């Protein structure tokens, strides 16, 4: 059985209904990475899957592999173990969860996910997924911040986004129009210069021809 580590990193960025991210709970030189969402939000009374998986240089040996799931109310609270693995998955007796937590992972795929049924407000807190996969010496640790919502968050007001988009679109349209106008003006000026040069050349030719005729007379 794994001895849980009390030191926990807590992600304070609060996002939308379900927020996914990757927390690699290992040192840079580690051969094991534990992959978990940094934060999950769930609606009270629903069920929610809390994913945890890991990568390791070594194939999982069920006779040596160990896993623990623990819960903390806050970062400074004592961890409560509610599920472990010792030759098989063993849900532990928990006054908090009762039989509402089930293992929904797949060890063959290094998937250690759990599902909480009938989510309660008291389920909110920090969930720790610990993994040991000998001969890897690293104790893998994934941390998930779990929030329970009493109602769905209101849809985001897109008015500002639309206004900004319209403004940017208008500015781009004006910029493009200005470029086209400038280009047309330059082309028009070039055409005028060419026309003036052609007129001057033609006038020069006419003057030259007139002078030749007078000399002949």
ROKEKE-52047 format. One record per atom (N, C-alpha, C): atom name; z, x, y. Coordinates in steps of 0.1 Angstrom, whole numbers. Each point is the difference from the previous one (the first is absolute). Layout:
BEGIN
CA; Z; X; Y
...
//
This chain:
BEGIN
N; 0; 8; -12
CA; 0; -8; 12
C; 0; 9; 12
N; -8; -4; 10
CA; -1; 8; 12
C; 11; -3; 10
N; 5; 11; 6
CA; 11; -2; 10
C; -7; -2; 14
N; 1; -11; 6
CA; -7; -3; 13
C; 4; 9; 11
N; -9; 4; 8
CA; 3; 7; 12
C; 3; -10; 12
N; 10; 3; 7
CA; 4; -9; 11
C; -8; 2; 12
N; -5; 12; 3
CA; -8; 2; 12
C; -13; -8; -1
N; -2; -9; 10
CA; -12; -8; 0
C; -7; 0; 13
N; -13; 1; 0
CA; -8; -1; 13
C; -4; -14; 2
N; 3; -5; 12
CA; -4; -14; 3
C; -11; -1; 10
N; -10; -7; -3
CA; -11; -2; 9
C; 3; -11; 9
N; 0; 2; 13
CA; 4; -10; 10
C; -12; -8; 6
N; -12; 4; -4
CA; -11; -7; 6
C; -2; -14; -7
N; 2; -10; 8
CA; -1; -14; -6
C; -13; -6; 3
N; -7; -4; -11
CA; -14; -4; 2
C; -1; -15; -5
N; -12; -4; -5
CA; -2; -14; -3
C; 5; -3; -14
N; -4; -12; -4
CA; 5; -7; -12
C; 2; 9; -12
N; -10; 7; -4
CA; 2; 10; -11
C; -6; 13; 5
N; 7; 11; 1
CA; -4; 12; 6
C; -1; 11; -11
N; -12; 5; -1
CA; -2; 10; -11
C; -1; 14; 6
N; 5; 10; -7
CA; 0; 13; 4
C; 3; 9; -12
N; -1; 13; 1
CA; 3; 9; -11
C; 11; 9; 4
N; 10; 1; -8
CA; 11; 9; 2
C; 0; 10; -12
N; -3; 12; 3
CA; 0; 10; -10
C; 13; 7; 0
N; 8; -4; -10
CA; 14; 4; 0
C; 2; 12; -9
N; -5; 12; 6
CA; 2; 12; -7
C; -3; 11; 10
N; 5; 12; -4
CA; -3; 12; 9
C; -14; 4; -1
N; -5; 7; 10
CA; -15; 4; 1
C; -4; 7; -13
N; 9; 8; -6
CA; -4; 8; -12
C; 3; -8; -13
N; 4; -13; 1
CA; 3; -7; -12
C; -12; -4; -8
N; 2; -1; -13
CA; -11; -5; -9
C; 1; -15; -2
N; 9; -6; 7
CA; 2; -15; -2
C; 0; -7; 14
N; -7; -11; 1
CA; 0; -8; 12
C; 3; -14; -4
N; 9; -6; 7
CA; 4; -14; -2
C; -7; -8; 11
N; -8; -10; -4
CA; -8; -8; 9
C; 6; -14; 2
N; 4; -3; 12
CA; 6; -13; 2
C; -4; -5; 14
N; 0; -13; 2
CA; -2; -5; 14
C; 13; 4; 8
N; -2; 4; 13
CA; 11; 3; 8
C; 8; -12; 4
N; -7; -11; 1
CA; 6; -13; 4
C; -7; -12; -5
N; 8; -10; -4
CA; -5; -12; -5
C; 8; -12; 6
N; -8; -10; 4
CA; 7; -12; 5
C; -4; -11; -9
N; 10; -9; -3
CA; -2; -11; -9
C; 6; -13; 5
N; -6; -11; -3
CA; 5; -13; 5
C; 12; -5; -9
N; 10; -4; 6
CA; 12; -5; -8
C; -4; -11; -10
N; 4; 1; -12
CA; -3; -10; -11
C; -12; 3; -8
N; -8; 10; 4
CA; -12; 4; -7
C; 3; 11; -10
N; -10; 5; -7
CA; 2; 12; -9
C; -9; 11; 6
N; 5; 12; -2
CA; -7; 12; 6
C; 0; 11; -10
N; -11; 7; -1
CA; -1; 12; -8
C; 4; 12; 9
N; 9; 9; -5
CA; 3; 12; 7
C; -6; 12; -8
N; -11; 5; 5
CA; -7; 10; -8
C; 7; 14; 0
N; -1; 7; -11
CA; 4; 14; 0
C; -8; 6; -12
N; -7; 11; 4
CA; -7; 8; -11
C; 1; 14; 3
N; -4; 9; -9
CA; 2; 14; 2
C; -11; 8; -6
N; -3; 11; 5
CA; -9; 10; -6
C; 7; 12; -4
N; -3; 6; -11
CA; 6; 12; -5
C; -10; 8; -8
N; 3; 13; 0
CA; -8; 9; -8
C; 2; -1; -15
N; 10; -7; -4
CA; 4; -2; -14
C; -1; -14; -4
N; -5; -2; -12
CA; -1; -13; -6
C; 13; -6; -3
N; 1; -13; 2
CA; 13; -7; -1
C; 4; 0; -15
N; 12; 5; -3
CA; 6; 0; -13
C; 11; -10; 0
N; -2; -12; -7
CA; 11; -11; 1
C; 13; 5; -5
N; 1; 10; -9
CA; 13; 4; -5
C; 8; 9; 10
N; -7; 5; 10
CA; 6; 9; 10
C; 0; -6; 14
N; -9; -10; 2
CA; -2; -6; 14
C; 12; -8; 4
N; 3; 0; 13
CA; 11; -7; 5
C; -4; -7; 14
N; 5; -12; 2
CA; -3; -7; 12
C; 13; -8; 5
N; 2; -1; 12
CA; 11; -8; 6
C; -6; -7; 12
N; 4; -13; 1
CA; -2; -8; 13
C; 14; -3; 5
N; 2; 3; 13
CA; 12; -3; 7
C; -2; -7; 13
N; 10; -7; 5
CA; 0; -8; 12
C; 11; 5; 9
N; -3; 0; 14
CA; 9; 2; 10
C; -1; -10; 11
N; 11; -5; 5
CA; -1; -9; 11
C; -5; 7; 13
N; 6; 12; 2
CA; -4; 8; 12
C; -1; 14; -5
N; -5; 9; 9
CA; -2; 14; -4
C; 13; 7; -4
N; 11; -5; 6
CA; 13; 6; -3
C; 8; -7; -11
N; -6; -10; -6
CA; 7; -7; -10
C; -1; 7; -14
N; 10; -4; -8
CA; 0; 6; -14
C; -12; -7; -8
N; -7; 8; -8
CA; -11; -5; -8
C; 5; -7; -12
N; -6; -12; -2
CA; 3; -8; -12
C; -12; 0; -10
N; 3; 6; -12
CA; -11; 1; -9
C; -2; -14; -7
N; -12; -5; -1
CA; -3; -13; -6
C; -10; 1; -11
N; -7; 11; -2
CA; -9; 2; -11
C; -1; 15; -3
N; -1; 2; -14
CA; -2; 14; -4
C; -9; 1; -12
N; -4; 12; -4
CA; -8; 2; -12
C; 6; 11; -8
N; 4; -4; -13
CA; 5; 10; -10
C; -6; -4; -13
N; -12; 6; -3
CA; -8; -4; -12
C; -6; -14; 2
N; 5; -8; 8
CA; -6; -13; 4
C; 5; -5; 13
N; -6; -9; 6
CA; 4; -6; 13
C; 13; -8; -2
N; 10; 3; 8
CA; 13; -7; -2
C; 4; -6; 14
N; -2; -13; 2
CA; 6; -6; 12
C; 15; 0; -1
N; 7; 4; 11
CA; 14; 0; -1
C; 6; -12; 7
N; 12; -3; -5
CA; 7; -12; 5
C; 2; 1; 15
N; -4; -9; 8
CA; 1; 1; 15
C; 4; -14; 5
N; 11; 0; 8
CA; 5; -12; 6
C; -10; -4; 11
N; -6; 10; 6
CA; -9; -3; 11
C; -13; -7; -5
N; -6; 6; -10
CA; -13; -5; -5
C; 0; -9; -12
N; 11; 0; -8
CA; 0; -8; -12
C; -11; 5; -9
N; -8; -10; -4
CA; -12; 3; -8
C; -13; -2; 8
N; 1; 2; 13
CA; -12; -3; 9
C; -9; 12; 1
N; 4; 12; -5
CA; -8; 12; 0
C; -6; 3; -13
N; -13; 1; -1
CA; -7; 3; -13
C; -9; 13; 2
N; -1; 7; -11
CA; -9; 12; 0
C; -14; -5; -2
N; -9; 3; 9
CA; -14; -4; -1
C; -10; 12; 1
N; 6; 12; -3
CA; -9; 12; 0
C; -6; 2; -14
N; -6; 12; -1
CA; -7; 4; -12
C; 2; 15; -2
N; 8; 4; -9
CA; 4; 14; -1
C; -12; 8; -4
N; -10; -5; -7
CA; -12; 7; -4
C; -8; 4; 12
N; 2; -8; 11
CA; -8; 3; 12
C; 10; 6; 11
N; 12; 5; -4
CA; 10; 5; 9
C; 3; -10; 11
N; 0; -13; -4
CA; 4; -10; 10
C; 14; -5; -3
N; 9; 1; 9
CA; 14; -4; -1
C; 3; -12; 8
N; -9; -8; 4
CA; 2; -11; 9
C; 10; -11; -6
N; 6; -7; 10
CA; 9; -11; -4
C; -4; -12; 8
N; 4; -12; -4
CA; -2; -12; 7
C; 13; -7; 2
N; 2; -4; 13
CA; 12; -8; 3
C; -4; -15; 1
N; 7; -8; -8
CA; -3; -15; -1
C; 9; -7; 10
N; -5; -11; 6
CA; 8; -8; 9
C; 8; 9; 10
N; -8; 7; 8
CA; 6; 9; 10
C; 11; -7; 9
N; 11; 7; 1
CA; 11; -5; 8
C; 2; 9; 13
N; 7; -6; 10
CA; 2; 8; 12
C; 9; 12; -3
N; 8; -1; -11
CA; 9; 12; -3
C; -7; 11; -7
N; -13; -3; -4
CA; -8; 11; -6
C; -5; 10; 10
N; 1; -3; 12
CA; -5; 9; 11
C; 8; 13; -1
N; -7; 11; 1
CA; 6; 13; 0
C; -9; 11; -4
N; 6; 11; -6
CA; -8; 12; -3
C; -1; 0; -16
N; -12; 2; -5
CA; -1; 2; -14
C; -5; 14; -4
N; 7; 6; -9
CA; -3; 14; -4
C; -6; 0; -14
N; -11; 7; -2
CA; -6; 2; -13
C; 1; 14; -4
N; 8; 3; -10
CA; 2; 14; -5
C; -7; 3; -13
N; -7; 11; -1
CA; -8; 4; -11
C; 3; 14; -5
N; 2; 1; -13
CA; 1; 14; -6
C; -9; 0; -12
N; -9; 10; 0
CA; -10; 1; -10
C; -1; 14; -6
N; 10; 4; -8
CA; 0; 14; -6
C; -13; 2; -7
N; -4; 13; 0
CA; 7; 12; 5
C; -1; 2; 15
N; -5; -9; 8
CA; 0; 1; 14
C; 15; 0; 4
N; 4; 10; 8
CA; 14; 1; 4
C; 3; -8; 13
N; -10; -5; 6
CA; 2; -8; 12
C; 5; -14; -2
N; 10; -4; 7
CA; 4; -14; 0
C; -7; -8; 10
N; -10; -8; -4
CA; -8; -7; 10
C; 8; -12; 6
N; -3; -2; 13
CA; 8; -11; 7
C; -9; -7; 10
N; -1; -13; -2
CA; -8; -8; 10
C; 10; -10; 6
N; -2; -2; 13
CA; 8; -9; 8
C; -8; -11; 7
N; 5; -12; -2
CA; -7; -12; 5
C; 10; -8; 9
N; -4; -3; 12
CA; 8; -8; 9
C; -5; -15; -2
N; 9; -8; -4
CA; -4; -14; -3
C; 6; -10; 10
N; -8; -8; 6
CA; 4; -10; 9
C; -3; -14; -5
N; 9; -10; 2
CA; -1; -13; -4
C; -2; -9; 12
N; -11; -8; 0
CA; -3; -9; 11
C; 3; -14; -3
N; 5; -7; 10
CA; 3; -14; -2
C; -12; -9; 3
N; -10; 5; 6
CA; -12; -7; 3
C; -11; 9; 2
N; -13; -5; -1
CA; -11; 9; 1
C; -1; 4; 15
N; -4; 13; 2
CA; -1; 5; 14
C; -12; -7; 7
N; 1; -4; 13
CA; -11; -7; 6
C; -12; 9; 1
N; -12; -6; -1
CA; -12; 8; 1
C; -1; 7; 13
N; -6; 12; 0
CA; -1; 8; 12
C; -9; -7; 10
N; 4; 0; 13
CA; -8; -6; 11
C; -11; 10; 2
N; -12; -5; -2
CA; -12; 8; 1
C; -6; -1; 14
N; 7; -8; 9
CA; -6; -2; 14
C; -1; 14; 7
N; 10; 8; 0
CA; 0; 13; 7
C; -11; 8; -6
N; -1; 0; -14
CA; -10; 9; -6
C; -14; -5; 3
N; -2; -13; 1
CA; -13; -5; 4
C; -3; 3; 14
N; 10; -1; 9
CA; -2; 3; 14
C; -4; 15; 2
N; 8; 9; -8
CA; -3; 14; 1
C; -14; 3; -5
N; -3; -7; -12
CA; -14; 2; -6
C; -11; -5; 10
N; 3; -11; 6
CA; -10; -5; 9
C; -2; 9; 12
N; 11; 5; 5
CA; 0; 10; 12
C; -8; 12; -4
N; 4; 6; -12
CA; -7; 12; -4
C; -15; -3; -2
N; -3; -12; -6
CA; -14; -3; -2
C; -7; -2; 13
N; 6; -6; 9
CA; -6; -2; 14
C; -3; 13; 6
N; 10; 9; -1
CA; -2; 14; 7
C; -11; 7; -7
N; -1; -1; -13
CA; -11; 7; -7
C; -13; -6; 4
N; 0; -13; 1
CA; -13; -7; 4
C; -4; 4; 13
N; 9; 1; 10
CA; -3; 4; 13
C; -5; 15; 0
N; 7; 8; -8
CA; -4; 14; -1
C; -14; 2; -5
N; -3; -8; -11
CA; -13; 1; -5
C; -11; -6; 10
N; 4; -11; 6
CA; -9; -5; 10
C; -2; 9; 12
N; 10; 7; 4
CA; -1; 10; 11
C; -9; 11; -4
N; 1; 5; -13
CA; -8; 11; -5
C; -15; -4; 0
N; -2; -13; -4
CA; -14; -5; -1
C; -5; -1; 14
N; 8; -5; 10
CA; -5; -1; 13
C; -3; 13; 6
N; 9; 10; -2
CA; -3; 14; 5
C; -12; 5; -6
N; -2; -2; -13
CA; -12; 6; -6
C; -12; -7; 5
N; 0; -13; 2
CA; -11; -7; 6
C; -3; 5; 14
N; 10; 2; 8
CA; -2; 5; 14
C; -6; 14; 0
N; 5; 8; -9
CA; -6; 14; -1
C; -14; -1; -5
N; -3; -8; -9
CA; -14; -1; -5
C; -9; -6; 11
N; 5; -10; 8
CA; -8; -5; 11
C; -2; 11; 10
N; 10; 8; 3
CA; -2; 10; 10
C; -10; 11; -5
N; 1; 3; -13
CA; -10; 9; -5
C; -14; -5; 1
N; -1; -13; -3
CA; -13; -6; 1
C; -5; 0; 14
N; 9; -2; 10
CA; -4; 0; 14
C; -4; 14; 4
N; 7; 10; -5
CA; -4; 14; 3
C; -13; 4; -6
N; -2; -5; -12
CA; -13; 3; -6
C; -11; -7; 7
N; 2; -13; 5
CA; -10; -7; 7
C; -3; 7; 13
N; 11; 4; 7
CA; -2; 7; 13
C; -8; 13; -2
N; 3; 7; -11
CA; -7; 13; -2
C; -15; -3; -3
N; -2; -11; -8
CA; -14; -3; -3
C; -8; -4; 12
N; 7; -8; 9
CA; -7; -4; 13
C; -3; 13; 8
N; 10; 9; 1
CA; -3; 12; 8
C; -11; 8; -6
N; -1; 1; -13
CA; -11; 7; -7
C; -13; -7; 3
N; 0; -13; -1
CA; -13; -7; 3
C; -4; 1; 15
N; 10; -1; 9
CA; -3; 2; 14
C; -5; 14; 3
N; 5; 10; -7
CA; -4; 14; 1
C; -15; 1; -5
N; -3; -7; -11
CA; -13; 1; -5
C; -10; -6; 10
N; 4; -12; 5
CA; -9; -7; 10
C; -2; 9; 12
N; 11; 6; 6
CA; -2; 8; 11
C; -9; 12; -3
N; 2; 6; -12
CA; -9; 11; -4
C; -14; -4; -1
N; -3; -12; -5
CA; -14; -4; -2
C; -6; -3; 14
N; 8; -6; 9
CA; -5; -3; 14
C; -3; 13; 7
N; 8; 10; -1
CA; -3; 13; 6
C; -12; 6; -5
N; -3; -1; -13
CA; -12; 6; -6
C; -12; -7; 5
N; 0; -14; 2
CA; -11; -7; 5
C; -4; 4; 14
N; 11; 2; 8
CA; -3; 3; 14
C; -6; 14; 1
N; 5; 9; -8
CA; -6; 14; 0
C; -14; 0; -4
N; -4; -9; -9
CA; -14; -1; -5
C; -9; -5; 11
N; 5; -10; 8
CA; -8; -5; 11
C; -2; 11; 10
//
